């Protein structure tokens, strides 16, 4: 049960950060960022497994891998933007965090346009003249 390990690490880091924050707020913030990155790195193997399973399903379903890769990139952008925005908010920089979220949304929209174009073309072809 990886979630128990992750929750345990997160709770210990939270308690340590609360204790350290009184004396050295900068160290408390660095501790939280370090633990957040550690948790993310702990999950990289699982993310890799998920990506391979999705690609395998797409190949079996005869789905063009370009679309699957684009969707995976979109999901990656969303997670990275959220992670960066949360760290920035933890640092007390809400304005920068909102800009990160906006940038993520714009990049997602830009990557989704080719998929939307194909979807609209497919719908148009299905509609009788």
Buried (B, 14 or more C-beta within 10 A) or exposed (E): EEEEEBEEBBEEBBEBBEEBBEEEEEEBBEBBEEBBEBBEEEBEEEBEEEBEEBBEEBEEEEBEEEBBBBBBBBBEBBBBBBBBBBBBBBEEBEEBBEEBBEBBEEBBEEBBEEBEEEEEEEEEEEEEE
